[in-house]
Amino acid sequence: MSEELAIDLSTFFLSISSAAFFSMGMGIEGKESAPPVDLTMARQNIQLLELLSEKTKGNRTQEEDRLLSQLLFEVRMRFVEIQKELVSKK
C-alpha cells in the first residue's frame, strides 16, 4: 500500500469525527447548503469515538491521545449546541 493511502489511528479518529460533524449539519466549506441534521447518526459516531478511546487506551501515542481528547470534546460540545438549537426552535 502506498504511503498516501496508508491509514493510521489519527486518520481514523479524524474520519469518524468528520462523520459526526457532518451528521450535525456541518458541511463542506464552499457548499451552499448544509447537510441535514441526523442526531442519531451523530450520537453513534460519538459513541464510536468513545469506544475507540476506551479500547485503545494505553496503546496510543501522546499525539493520538491529544487528538482524540480534542475531537471528543469538540464533537460533544457541538452535539449539545445542536440539541439546544433544535429545542429552542420548537
PDB file of N, CA, C and O in Angstrom:
ATOM      1  N   MET A   1       0.860  -1.176   0.000  1.00  0.00           N
ATOM      2  CA  MET A   1       0.000   0.000   0.000  1.00  0.00           C
ATOM      3  C   MET A   1       0.900   1.231   0.000  1.00  0.00           C
ATOM      4  O   MET A   1       1.893   1.279   0.726  1.00  0.00           O
ATOM      5  N   SER A   2       0.558   2.209  -0.801  1.00  0.00           N
ATOM      6  CA  SER A   2       1.379   3.408  -0.877  1.00  0.00           C
ATOM      7  C   SER A   2       1.226   4.234   0.386  1.00  0.00           C
ATOM      8  O   SER A   2       0.239   4.123   1.113  1.00  0.00           O
ATOM      9  N   GLU A   3       2.241   5.072   0.630  1.00  0.00           N
ATOM     10  CA  GLU A   3       2.242   5.926   1.820  1.00  0.00           C
ATOM     11  C   GLU A   3       1.039   6.867   1.835  1.00  0.00           C
ATOM     12  O   GLU A   3       0.501   7.165   2.901  1.00  0.00           O
ATOM     13  N   GLU A   4       0.612   7.337   0.655  1.00  0.00           N
ATOM     14  CA  GLU A   4      -0.522   8.257   0.566  1.00  0.00           C
ATOM     15  C   GLU A   4      -1.829   7.605   0.972  1.00  0.00           C
ATOM     16  O   GLU A   4      -2.734   8.288   1.451  1.00  0.00           O
ATOM     17  N   LEU A   5      -1.945   6.302   0.792  1.00  0.00           N
ATOM     18  CA  LEU A   5      -3.178   5.590   1.094  1.00  0.00           C
ATOM     19  C   LEU A   5      -3.179   4.946   2.477  1.00  0.00           C
ATOM     20  O   LEU A   5      -4.186   4.378   2.900  1.00  0.00           O
ATOM     21  N   ALA A   6      -2.055   5.034   3.178  1.00  0.00           N
ATOM     22  CA  ALA A   6      -1.956   4.411   4.491  1.00  0.00           C
ATOM     23  C   ALA A   6      -2.896   5.116   5.473  1.00  0.00           C
ATOM     24  O   ALA A   6      -2.978   6.344   5.511  1.00  0.00           O
ATOM     25  N   ILE A   7      -3.585   4.324   6.244  1.00  0.00           N
ATOM     26  CA  ILE A   7      -4.486   4.854   7.271  1.00  0.00           C
ATOM     27  C   ILE A   7      -3.851   4.568   8.624  1.00  0.00           C
ATOM     28  O   ILE A   7      -3.492   3.432   8.933  1.00  0.00           O
ATOM     29  N   ASP A   8      -3.722   5.620   9.420  1.00  0.00           N
ATOM     30  CA  ASP A   8      -3.225   5.435  10.770  1.00  0.00           C
ATOM     31  C   ASP A   8      -4.348   5.748  11.756  1.00  0.00           C
ATOM     32  O   ASP A   8      -5.445   6.136  11.354  1.00  0.00           O
ATOM     33  N   LEU A   9      -4.075   5.581  13.019  1.00  0.00           N
ATOM     34  CA  LEU A   9      -5.111   5.766  14.038  1.00  0.00           C
ATOM     35  C   LEU A   9      -5.638   7.201  14.060  1.00  0.00           C
ATOM     36  O   LEU A   9      -6.840   7.416  14.215  1.00  0.00           O
ATOM     37  N   SER A  10      -4.753   8.178  13.908  1.00  0.00           N
ATOM     38  CA  SER A  10      -5.197   9.573  13.897  1.00  0.00           C
ATOM     39  C   SER A  10      -6.141   9.846  12.735  1.00  0.00           C
ATOM     40  O   SER A  10      -7.150  10.532  12.898  1.00  0.00           O
ATOM     41  N   THR A  11      -5.818   9.315  11.572  1.00  0.00           N
ATOM     42  CA  THR A  11      -6.677   9.491  10.402  1.00  0.00           C
ATOM     43  C   THR A  11      -8.037   8.846  10.642  1.00  0.00           C
ATOM     44  O   THR A  11      -9.065   9.388  10.234  1.00  0.00           O
ATOM     45  N   PHE A  12      -8.046   7.704  11.295  1.00  0.00           N
ATOM     46  CA  PHE A  12      -9.289   7.013  11.612  1.00  0.00           C
ATOM     47  C   PHE A  12     -10.142   7.857  12.565  1.00  0.00           C
ATOM     48  O   PHE A  12     -11.349   7.992  12.364  1.00  0.00           O
ATOM     49  N   PHE A  13      -9.516   8.424  13.601  1.00  0.00           N
ATOM     50  CA  PHE A  13     -10.236   9.303  14.530  1.00  0.00           C
ATOM     51  C   PHE A  13     -10.820  10.501  13.793  1.00  0.00           C
ATOM     52  O   PHE A  13     -11.975  10.867  14.010  1.00  0.00           O
ATOM     53  N   LEU A  14     -10.023  11.110  12.922  1.00  0.00           N
ATOM     54  CA  LEU A  14     -10.481  12.274  12.161  1.00  0.00           C
ATOM     55  C   LEU A  14     -11.647  11.928  11.249  1.00  0.00           C
ATOM     56  O   LEU A  14     -12.573  12.723  11.091  1.00  0.00           O
ATOM     57  N   SER A  15     -11.604  10.756  10.656  1.00  0.00           N
ATOM     58  CA  SER A  15     -12.673  10.313   9.768  1.00  0.00           C
ATOM     59  C   SER A  15     -13.994  10.160  10.523  1.00  0.00           C
ATOM     60  O   SER A  15     -15.040  10.603  10.049  1.00  0.00           O
ATOM     61  N   ILE A  16     -13.941   9.546  11.674  1.00  0.00           N
ATOM     62  CA  ILE A  16     -15.154   9.338  12.468  1.00  0.00           C
ATOM     63  C   ILE A  16     -15.697  10.671  12.983  1.00  0.00           C
ATOM     64  O   ILE A  16     -16.907  10.900  12.971  1.00  0.00           O
ATOM     65  N   SER A  17     -14.806  11.540  13.431  1.00  0.00           N
ATOM     66  CA  SER A  17     -15.277  12.844  13.919  1.00  0.00           C
ATOM     67  C   SER A  17     -15.862  13.667  12.775  1.00  0.00           C
ATOM     68  O   SER A  17     -16.833  14.396  12.977  1.00  0.00           O
ATOM     69  N   SER A  18     -15.291  13.562  11.587  1.00  0.00           N
ATOM     70  CA  SER A  18     -15.849  14.267  10.420  1.00  0.00           C
ATOM     71  C   SER A  18     -17.258  13.779  10.122  1.00  0.00           C
ATOM     72  O   SER A  18     -18.143  14.574   9.802  1.00  0.00           O
ATOM     73  N   ALA A  19     -17.464  12.479  10.226  1.00  0.00           N
ATOM     74  CA  ALA A  19     -18.798  11.919  10.008  1.00  0.00           C
ATOM     75  C   ALA A  19     -19.774  12.438  11.065  1.00  0.00           C
ATOM     76  O   ALA A  19     -20.934  12.711  10.758  1.00  0.00           O
ATOM     77  N   ALA A  20     -19.310  12.576  12.304  1.00  0.00           N
ATOM     78  CA  ALA A  20     -20.165  13.109  13.377  1.00  0.00           C
ATOM     79  C   ALA A  20     -20.542  14.559  13.085  1.00  0.00           C
ATOM     80  O   ALA A  20     -21.708  14.938  13.202  1.00  0.00           O
ATOM     81  N   PHE A  21     -19.550  15.371  12.704  1.00  0.00           N
ATOM     82  CA  PHE A  21     -19.823  16.773  12.388  1.00  0.00           C
ATOM     83  C   PHE A  21     -20.765  16.897  11.194  1.00  0.00           C
ATOM     84  O   PHE A  21     -21.669  17.733  11.196  1.00  0.00           O
ATOM     85  N   PHE A  22     -20.557  16.082  10.194  1.00  0.00           N
ATOM     86  CA  PHE A  22     -21.420  16.095   9.009  1.00  0.00           C
ATOM     87  C   PHE A  22     -22.860  15.773   9.412  1.00  0.00           C
ATOM     88  O   PHE A  22     -23.800  16.399   8.922  1.00  0.00           O
ATOM     89  N   SER A  23     -23.029  14.796  10.307  1.00  0.00           N
ATOM     90  CA  SER A  23     -24.363  14.418  10.784  1.00  0.00           C
ATOM     91  C   SER A  23     -25.026  15.523  11.604  1.00  0.00           C
ATOM     92  O   SER A  23     -26.243  15.532  11.788  1.00  0.00           O
ATOM     93  N   MET A  24     -24.207  16.450  12.090  1.00  0.00           N
ATOM     94  CA  MET A  24     -24.750  17.569  12.846  1.00  0.00           C
ATOM     95  C   MET A  24     -24.958  18.797  11.963  1.00  0.00           C
ATOM     96  O   MET A  24     -25.134  19.910  12.459  1.00  0.00           O
ATOM     97  N   GLY A  25     -24.936  18.580  10.650  1.00  0.00           N
ATOM     98  CA  GLY A  25     -25.244  19.651   9.714  1.00  0.00           C
ATOM     99  C   GLY A  25     -24.080  20.514   9.301  1.00  0.00           C
ATOM    100  O   GLY A  25     -24.266  21.542   8.650  1.00  0.00           O
ATOM    101  N   MET A  26     -22.890  20.114   9.668  1.00  0.00           N
ATOM    102  CA  MET A  26     -21.709  20.883   9.285  1.00  0.00           C
ATOM    103  C   MET A  26     -21.163  20.313   7.980  1.00  0.00           C
ATOM    104  O   MET A  26     -20.585  19.227   7.951  1.00  0.00           O
ATOM    105  N   GLY A  27     -21.357  21.062   6.915  1.00  0.00           N
ATOM    106  CA  GLY A  27     -20.960  20.592   5.604  1.00  0.00           C
ATOM    107  C   GLY A  27     -19.568  21.028   5.208  1.00  0.00           C
ATOM    108  O   GLY A  27     -18.765  21.468   6.030  1.00  0.00           O
ATOM    109  N   ILE A  28     -19.318  20.893   3.944  1.00  0.00           N
ATOM    110  CA  ILE A  28     -18.031  21.251   3.369  1.00  0.00           C
ATOM    111  C   ILE A  28     -18.040  22.745   3.067  1.00  0.00           C
ATOM    112  O   ILE A  28     -18.995  23.272   2.496  1.00  0.00           O
ATOM    113  N   GLU A  29     -16.979  23.405   3.453  1.00  0.00           N
ATOM    114  CA  GLU A  29     -16.878  24.843   3.216  1.00  0.00           C
ATOM    115  C   GLU A  29     -16.978  25.130   1.726  1.00  0.00           C
ATOM    116  O   GLU A  29     -16.367  24.444   0.907  1.00  0.00           O
ATOM    117  N   GLY A  30     -17.749  26.141   1.389  1.00  0.00           N
ATOM    118  CA  GLY A  30     -17.927  26.499  -0.010  1.00  0.00           C
ATOM    119  C   GLY A  30     -19.215  25.949  -0.607  1.00  0.00           C
ATOM    120  O   GLY A  30     -19.683  26.434  -1.637  1.00  0.00           O
ATOM    121  N   LYS A  31     -19.785  24.942   0.038  1.00  0.00           N
ATOM    122  CA  LYS A  31     -21.065  24.400  -0.417  1.00  0.00           C
ATOM    123  C   LYS A  31     -22.173  25.328   0.071  1.00  0.00           C
ATOM    124  O   LYS A  31     -22.116  25.855   1.182  1.00  0.00           O
ATOM    125  N   GLU A  32     -23.169  25.516  -0.767  1.00  0.00           N
ATOM    126  CA  GLU A  32     -24.247  26.441  -0.418  1.00  0.00           C
ATOM    127  C   GLU A  32     -25.194  25.898   0.634  1.00  0.00           C
ATOM    128  O   GLU A  32     -25.660  26.650   1.490  1.00  0.00           O
ATOM    129  N   SER A  33     -25.485  24.610   0.589  1.00  0.00           N
ATOM    130  CA  SER A  33     -26.443  24.058   1.547  1.00  0.00           C
ATOM    131  C   SER A  33     -25.742  23.111   2.523  1.00  0.00           C
ATOM    132  O   SER A  33     -24.829  22.369   2.160  1.00  0.00           O
ATOM    133  N   ALA A  34     -26.197  23.166   3.754  1.00  0.00           N
ATOM    134  CA  ALA A  34     -25.654  22.285   4.788  1.00  0.00           C
ATOM    135  C   ALA A  34     -26.354  20.932   4.704  1.00  0.00           C
ATOM    136  O   ALA A  34     -27.509  20.854   4.286  1.00  0.00           O
ATOM    137  N   PRO A  35     -25.660  19.872   5.098  1.00  0.00           N
ATOM    138  CA  PRO A  35     -26.313  18.559   5.124  1.00  0.00           C
ATOM    139  C   PRO A  35     -27.403  18.533   6.198  1.00  0.00           C
ATOM    140  O   PRO A  35     -27.357  19.318   7.145  1.00  0.00           O
ATOM    141  N   PRO A  36     -28.373  17.642   6.056  1.00  0.00           N
ATOM    142  CA  PRO A  36     -29.426  17.560   7.075  1.00  0.00           C
ATOM    143  C   PRO A  36     -28.869  17.065   8.410  1.00  0.00           C
ATOM    144  O   PRO A  36     -27.915  16.289   8.449  1.00  0.00           O
ATOM    145  N   VAL A  37     -29.472  17.522   9.485  1.00  0.00           N
ATOM    146  CA  VAL A  37     -29.049  17.110  10.823  1.00  0.00           C
ATOM    147  C   VAL A  37     -29.638  15.737  11.133  1.00  0.00           C
ATOM    148  O   VAL A  37     -30.837  15.509  10.972  1.00  0.00           O
ATOM    149  N   ASP A  38     -28.786  14.842  11.572  1.00  0.00           N
ATOM    150  CA  ASP A  38     -29.182  13.489  11.971  1.00  0.00           C
ATOM    151  C   ASP A  38     -28.490  13.195  13.302  1.00  0.00           C
ATOM    152  O   ASP A  38     -27.386  12.651  13.334  1.00  0.00           O
ATOM    153  N   LEU A  39     -29.160  13.565  14.402  1.00  0.00           N
ATOM    154  CA  LEU A  39     -28.538  13.422  15.721  1.00  0.00           C
ATOM    155  C   LEU A  39     -28.303  11.973  16.115  1.00  0.00           C
ATOM    156  O   LEU A  39     -27.388  11.683  16.885  1.00  0.00           O
ATOM    157  N   THR A  40     -29.109  11.068  15.602  1.00  0.00           N
ATOM    158  CA  THR A  40     -28.895   9.647  15.904  1.00  0.00           C
ATOM    159  C   THR A  40     -27.563   9.180  15.324  1.00  0.00           C
ATOM    160  O   THR A  40     -26.791   8.491  15.991  1.00  0.00           O
ATOM    161  N   MET A  41     -27.306   9.558  14.088  1.00  0.00           N
ATOM    162  CA  MET A  41     -26.043   9.176  13.452  1.00  0.00           C
ATOM    163  C   MET A  41     -24.874   9.885  14.127  1.00  0.00           C
ATOM    164  O   MET A  41     -23.816   9.287  14.325  1.00  0.00           O
ATOM    165  N   ALA A  42     -25.057  11.141  14.476  1.00  0.00           N
ATOM    166  CA  ALA A  42     -24.004  11.883  15.174  1.00  0.00           C
ATOM    167  C   ALA A  42     -23.672  11.205  16.501  1.00  0.00           C
ATOM    168  O   ALA A  42     -22.503  11.019  16.840  1.00  0.00           O
ATOM    169  N   ARG A  43     -24.706  10.842  17.240  1.00  0.00           N
ATOM    170  CA  ARG A  43     -24.504  10.166  18.530  1.00  0.00           C
ATOM    171  C   ARG A  43     -23.759   8.844  18.345  1.00  0.00           C
ATOM    172  O   ARG A  43     -22.879   8.514  19.140  1.00  0.00           O
ATOM    173  N   GLN A  44     -24.101   8.092  17.310  1.00  0.00           N
ATOM    174  CA  GLN A  44     -23.414   6.821  17.051  1.00  0.00           C
ATOM    175  C   GLN A  44     -21.929   7.044  16.761  1.00  0.00           C
ATOM    176  O   GLN A  44     -21.084   6.278  17.224  1.00  0.00           O
ATOM    177  N   ASN A  45     -21.614   8.080  16.005  1.00  0.00           N
ATOM    178  CA  ASN A  45     -20.213   8.365  15.711  1.00  0.00           C
ATOM    179  C   ASN A  45     -19.470   8.822  16.960  1.00  0.00           C
ATOM    180  O   ASN A  45     -18.304   8.476  17.146  1.00  0.00           O
ATOM    181  N   ILE A  46     -20.126   9.587  17.808  1.00  0.00           N
ATOM    182  CA  ILE A  46     -19.509  10.000  19.072  1.00  0.00           C
ATOM    183  C   ILE A  46     -19.269   8.773  19.948  1.00  0.00           C
ATOM    184  O   ILE A  46     -18.209   8.642  20.560  1.00  0.00           O
ATOM    185  N   GLN A  47     -20.244   7.881  20.008  1.00  0.00           N
ATOM    186  CA  GLN A  47     -20.079   6.652  20.791  1.00  0.00           C
ATOM    187  C   GLN A  47     -18.966   5.779  20.231  1.00  0.00           C
ATOM    188  O   GLN A  47     -18.262   5.108  20.986  1.00  0.00           O
ATOM    189  N   LEU A  48     -18.805   5.783  18.929  1.00  0.00           N
ATOM    190  CA  LEU A  48     -17.722   5.020  18.303  1.00  0.00           C
ATOM    191  C   LEU A  48     -16.366   5.606  18.721  1.00  0.00           C
ATOM    192  O   LEU A  48     -15.438   4.855  19.024  1.00  0.00           O
ATOM    193  N   LEU A  49     -16.246   6.926  18.738  1.00  0.00           N
ATOM    194  CA  LEU A  49     -15.005   7.547  19.215  1.00  0.00           C
ATOM    195  C   LEU A  49     -14.750   7.204  20.682  1.00  0.00           C
ATOM    196  O   LEU A  49     -13.613   6.942  21.076  1.00  0.00           O
ATOM    197  N   GLU A  50     -15.816   7.206  21.489  1.00  0.00           N
ATOM    198  CA  GLU A  50     -15.674   6.852  22.901  1.00  0.00           C
ATOM    199  C   GLU A  50     -15.229   5.398  23.064  1.00  0.00           C
ATOM    200  O   GLU A  50     -14.389   5.091  23.910  1.00  0.00           O
ATOM    201  N   LEU A  51     -15.789   4.520  22.262  1.00  0.00           N
ATOM    202  CA  LEU A  51     -15.399   3.109  22.295  1.00  0.00           C
ATOM    203  C   LEU A  51     -13.928   2.945  21.910  1.00  0.00           C
ATOM    204  O   LEU A  51     -13.184   2.215  22.564  1.00  0.00           O
ATOM    205  N   LEU A  52     -13.523   3.627  20.853  1.00  0.00           N
ATOM    206  CA  LEU A  52     -12.123   3.561  20.435  1.00  0.00           C
ATOM    207  C   LEU A  52     -11.206   4.128  21.510  1.00  0.00           C
ATOM    208  O   LEU A  52     -10.106   3.618  21.724  1.00  0.00           O
ATOM    209  N   SER A  53     -11.653   5.176  22.184  1.00  0.00           N
ATOM    210  CA  SER A  53     -10.869   5.756  23.269  1.00  0.00           C
ATOM    211  C   SER A  53     -10.633   4.723  24.363  1.00  0.00           C
ATOM    212  O   SER A  53      -9.518   4.560  24.857  1.00  0.00           O
ATOM    213  N   GLU A  54     -11.706   4.032  24.730  1.00  0.00           N
ATOM    214  CA  GLU A  54     -11.617   3.018  25.782  1.00  0.00           C
ATOM    215  C   GLU A  54     -10.746   1.830  25.352  1.00  0.00           C
ATOM    216  O   GLU A  54      -9.894   1.371  26.112  1.00  0.00           O
ATOM    217  N   LYS A  55     -10.964   1.346  24.150  1.00  0.00           N
ATOM    218  CA  LYS A  55     -10.292   0.128  23.690  1.00  0.00           C
ATOM    219  C   LYS A  55      -8.829   0.332  23.296  1.00  0.00           C
ATOM    220  O   LYS A  55      -8.050  -0.620  23.285  1.00  0.00           O
ATOM    221  N   THR A  56      -8.457   1.572  22.974  1.00  0.00           N
ATOM    222  CA  THR A  56      -7.066   1.823  22.573  1.00  0.00           C
ATOM    223  C   THR A  56      -6.258   2.487  23.689  1.00  0.00           C
ATOM    224  O   THR A  56      -5.091   2.825  23.492  1.00  0.00           O
ATOM    225  N   LYS A  57      -6.872   2.673  24.852  1.00  0.00           N
ATOM    226  CA  LYS A  57      -6.194   3.314  25.980  1.00  0.00           C
ATOM    227  C   LYS A  57      -4.905   2.552  26.310  1.00  0.00           C
ATOM    228  O   LYS A  57      -4.904   1.326  26.422  1.00  0.00           O
ATOM    229  N   GLY A  58      -3.827   3.294  26.461  1.00  0.00           N
ATOM    230  CA  GLY A  58      -2.538   2.684  26.772  1.00  0.00           C
ATOM    231  C   GLY A  58      -1.767   2.248  25.541  1.00  0.00           C
ATOM    232  O   GLY A  58      -0.602   1.860  25.637  1.00  0.00           O
ATOM    233  N   ASN A  59      -2.410   2.309  24.387  1.00  0.00           N
ATOM    234  CA  ASN A  59      -1.764   1.896  23.142  1.00  0.00           C
ATOM    235  C   ASN A  59      -1.665   3.044  22.137  1.00  0.00           C
ATOM    236  O   ASN A  59      -1.353   2.818  20.968  1.00  0.00           O
ATOM    237  N   ARG A  60      -1.927   4.264  22.581  1.00  0.00           N
ATOM    238  CA  ARG A  60      -1.859   5.428  21.697  1.00  0.00           C
ATOM    239  C   ARG A  60      -0.623   6.251  22.014  1.00  0.00           C
ATOM    240  O   ARG A  60      -0.107   6.226  23.131  1.00  0.00           O
ATOM    241  N   THR A  61      -0.160   6.981  21.008  1.00  0.00           N
ATOM    242  CA  THR A  61       0.928   7.929  21.242  1.00  0.00           C
ATOM    243  C   THR A  61       0.361   9.157  21.947  1.00  0.00           C
ATOM    244  O   THR A  61      -0.856   9.319  22.029  1.00  0.00           O
ATOM    245  N   GLN A  62       1.233  10.015  22.453  1.00  0.00           N
ATOM    246  CA  GLN A  62       0.778  11.243  23.091  1.00  0.00           C
ATOM    247  C   GLN A  62       0.004  12.103  22.098  1.00  0.00           C
ATOM    248  O   GLN A  62      -1.001  12.716  22.459  1.00  0.00           O
ATOM    249  N   GLU A  63       0.462  12.152  20.859  1.00  0.00           N
ATOM    250  CA  GLU A  63      -0.235  12.937  19.838  1.00  0.00           C
ATOM    251  C   GLU A  63      -1.625  12.381  19.578  1.00  0.00           C
ATOM    252  O   GLU A  63      -2.584  13.140  19.439  1.00  0.00           O
ATOM    253  N   GLU A  64      -1.737  11.058  19.512  1.00  0.00           N
ATOM    254  CA  GLU A  64      -3.046  10.430  19.304  1.00  0.00           C
ATOM    255  C   GLU A  64      -3.958  10.693  20.497  1.00  0.00           C
ATOM    256  O   GLU A  64      -5.153  10.933  20.326  1.00  0.00           O
ATOM    257  N   ASP A  65      -3.398  10.650  21.706  1.00  0.00           N
ATOM    258  CA  ASP A  65      -4.177  10.961  22.916  1.00  0.00           C
ATOM    259  C   ASP A  65      -4.739  12.375  22.857  1.00  0.00           C
ATOM    260  O   ASP A  65      -5.924  12.596  23.105  1.00  0.00           O
ATOM    261  N   ARG A  66      -3.872  13.332  22.524  1.00  0.00           N
ATOM    262  CA  ARG A  66      -4.310  14.732  22.452  1.00  0.00           C
ATOM    263  C   ARG A  66      -5.372  14.921  21.378  1.00  0.00           C
ATOM    264  O   ARG A  66      -6.386  15.582  21.602  1.00  0.00           O
ATOM    265  N   LEU A  67      -5.130  14.338  20.213  1.00  0.00           N
ATOM    266  CA  LEU A  67      -6.087  14.471  19.115  1.00  0.00           C
ATOM    267  C   LEU A  67      -7.443  13.898  19.512  1.00  0.00           C
ATOM    268  O   LEU A  67      -8.470  14.552  19.331  1.00  0.00           O
ATOM    269  N   LEU A  68      -7.451  12.691  20.046  1.00  0.00           N
ATOM    270  CA  LEU A  68      -8.706  12.043  20.406  1.00  0.00           C
ATOM    271  C   LEU A  68      -9.436  12.826  21.494  1.00  0.00           C
ATOM    272  O   LEU A  68     -10.656  12.980  21.437  1.00  0.00           O
ATOM    273  N   SER A  69      -8.705  13.315  22.471  1.00  0.00           N
ATOM    274  CA  SER A  69      -9.316  14.127  23.536  1.00  0.00           C
ATOM    275  C   SER A  69      -9.953  15.380  22.962  1.00  0.00           C
ATOM    276  O   SER A  69     -11.082  15.726  23.312  1.00  0.00           O
ATOM    277  N   GLN A  70      -9.238  16.053  22.090  1.00  0.00           N
ATOM    278  CA  GLN A  70      -9.742  17.273  21.477  1.00  0.00           C
ATOM    279  C   GLN A  70     -10.965  16.993  20.611  1.00  0.00           C
ATOM    280  O   GLN A  70     -11.951  17.727  20.676  1.00  0.00           O
ATOM    281  N   LEU A  71     -10.909  15.943  19.807  1.00  0.00           N
ATOM    282  CA  LEU A  71     -12.039  15.600  18.944  1.00  0.00           C
ATOM    283  C   LEU A  71     -13.273  15.251  19.758  1.00  0.00           C
ATOM    284  O   LEU A  71     -14.375  15.697  19.440  1.00  0.00           O
ATOM    285  N   LEU A  72     -13.096  14.456  20.806  1.00  0.00           N
ATOM    286  CA  LEU A  72     -14.237  14.100  21.649  1.00  0.00           C
ATOM    287  C   LEU A  72     -14.849  15.343  22.290  1.00  0.00           C
ATOM    288  O   LEU A  72     -16.071  15.480  22.336  1.00  0.00           O
ATOM    289  N   PHE A  73     -14.016  16.236  22.777  1.00  0.00           N
ATOM    290  CA  PHE A  73     -14.527  17.473  23.377  1.00  0.00           C
ATOM    291  C   PHE A  73     -15.330  18.267  22.346  1.00  0.00           C
ATOM    292  O   PHE A  73     -16.444  18.708  22.625  1.00  0.00           O
ATOM    293  N   GLU A  74     -14.758  18.445  21.157  1.00  0.00           N
ATOM    294  CA  GLU A  74     -15.402  19.267  20.131  1.00  0.00           C
ATOM    295  C   GLU A  74     -16.722  18.665  19.641  1.00  0.00           C
ATOM    296  O   GLU A  74     -17.710  19.385  19.499  1.00  0.00           O
ATOM    297  N   VAL A  75     -16.751  17.359  19.382  1.00  0.00           N
ATOM    298  CA  VAL A  75     -17.998  16.763  18.871  1.00  0.00           C
ATOM    299  C   VAL A  75     -19.071  16.739  19.955  1.00  0.00           C
ATOM    300  O   VAL A  75     -20.252  16.923  19.661  1.00  0.00           O
ATOM    301  N   ARG A  76     -18.673  16.514  21.194  1.00  0.00           N
ATOM    302  CA  ARG A  76     -19.660  16.529  22.281  1.00  0.00           C
ATOM    303  C   ARG A  76     -20.254  17.921  22.470  1.00  0.00           C
ATOM    304  O   ARG A  76     -21.465  18.071  22.637  1.00  0.00           O
ATOM    305  N   MET A  77     -19.390  18.941  22.442  1.00  0.00           N
ATOM    306  CA  MET A  77     -19.868  20.315  22.610  1.00  0.00           C
ATOM    307  C   MET A  77     -20.797  20.709  21.460  1.00  0.00           C
ATOM    308  O   MET A  77     -21.842  21.319  21.685  1.00  0.00           O
ATOM    309  N   ARG A  78     -20.424  20.368  20.255  1.00  0.00           N
ATOM    310  CA  ARG A  78     -21.263  20.701  19.100  1.00  0.00           C
ATOM    311  C   ARG A  78     -22.590  19.960  19.186  1.00  0.00           C
ATOM    312  O   ARG A  78     -23.632  20.521  18.847  1.00  0.00           O
ATOM    313  N   PHE A  79     -22.569  18.722  19.631  1.00  0.00           N
ATOM    314  CA  PHE A  79     -23.787  17.932  19.776  1.00  0.00           C
ATOM    315  C   PHE A  79     -24.753  18.627  20.736  1.00  0.00           C
ATOM    316  O   PHE A  79     -25.944  18.746  20.449  1.00  0.00           O
ATOM    317  N   VAL A  80     -24.236  19.081  21.871  1.00  0.00           N
ATOM    318  CA  VAL A  80     -25.066  19.779  22.857  1.00  0.00           C
ATOM    319  C   VAL A  80     -25.614  21.074  22.264  1.00  0.00           C
ATOM    320  O   VAL A  80     -26.784  21.400  22.466  1.00  0.00           O
ATOM    321  N   GLU A  81     -24.785  21.808  21.538  1.00  0.00           N
ATOM    322  CA  GLU A  81     -25.237  23.056  20.908  1.00  0.00           C
ATOM    323  C   GLU A  81     -26.375  22.791  19.926  1.00  0.00           C
ATOM    324  O   GLU A  81     -27.374  23.510  19.917  1.00  0.00           O
ATOM    325  N   ILE A  82     -26.222  21.767  19.110  1.00  0.00           N
ATOM    326  CA  ILE A  82     -27.255  21.437  18.110  1.00  0.00           C
ATOM    327  C   ILE A  82     -28.546  21.032  18.811  1.00  0.00           C
ATOM    328  O   ILE A  82     -29.629  21.444  18.397  1.00  0.00           O
ATOM    329  N   GLN A  83     -28.443  20.224  19.875  1.00  0.00           N
ATOM    330  CA  GLN A  83     -29.635  19.834  20.623  1.00  0.00           C
ATOM    331  C   GLN A  83     -30.360  21.059  21.154  1.00  0.00           C
ATOM    332  O   GLN A  83     -31.581  21.159  21.035  1.00  0.00           O
ATOM    333  N   LYS A  84     -29.620  21.989  21.738  1.00  0.00           N
ATOM    334  CA  LYS A  84     -30.216  23.212  22.284  1.00  0.00           C
ATOM    335  C   LYS A  84     -30.889  24.028  21.181  1.00  0.00           C
ATOM    336  O   LYS A  84     -31.990  24.544  21.369  1.00  0.00           O
ATOM    337  N   GLU A  85     -30.227  24.143  20.035  1.00  0.00           N
ATOM    338  CA  GLU A  85     -30.794  24.884  18.901  1.00  0.00           C
ATOM    339  C   GLU A  85     -32.106  24.260  18.452  1.00  0.00           C
ATOM    340  O   GLU A  85     -33.077  24.969  18.191  1.00  0.00           O
ATOM    341  N   LEU A  86     -32.138  22.947  18.363  1.00  0.00           N
ATOM    342  CA  LEU A  86     -33.336  22.256  17.910  1.00  0.00           C
ATOM    343  C   LEU A  86     -34.479  22.412  18.907  1.00  0.00           C
ATOM    344  O   LEU A  86     -35.633  22.567  18.507  1.00  0.00           O
ATOM    345  N   VAL A  87     -34.169  22.373  20.195  1.00  0.00           N
ATOM    346  CA  VAL A  87     -35.193  22.536  21.227  1.00  0.00           C
ATOM    347  C   VAL A  87     -35.755  23.966  21.196  1.00  0.00           C
ATOM    348  O   VAL A  87     -36.962  24.164  21.334  1.00  0.00           O
ATOM    349  N   SER A  88     -34.885  24.946  21.018  1.00  0.00           N
ATOM    350  CA  SER A  88     -35.342  26.338  21.024  1.00  0.00           C
ATOM    351  C   SER A  88     -36.187  26.669  19.792  1.00  0.00           C
ATOM    352  O   SER A  88     -36.954  27.631  19.828  1.00  0.00           O
ATOM    353  N   LYS A  89     -36.073  25.916  18.724  1.00  0.00           N
ATOM    354  CA  LYS A  89     -36.871  26.144  17.514  1.00  0.00           C
ATOM    355  C   LYS A  89     -38.277  25.598  17.643  1.00  0.00           C
ATOM    356  O   LYS A  89     -39.161  25.965  16.870  1.00  0.00           O
ATOM    357  N   LYS A  90     -38.495  24.720  18.618  1.00  0.00           N
ATOM    358  CA  LYS A  90     -39.827  24.098  18.776  1.00  0.00           C
ATOM    359  C   LYS A  90     -40.780  25.019  19.454  1.00  0.00           C
ATOM    360  O   LYS A  90     -41.938  24.662  19.668  1.00  0.00           O
TER     361      LYS A  90
END
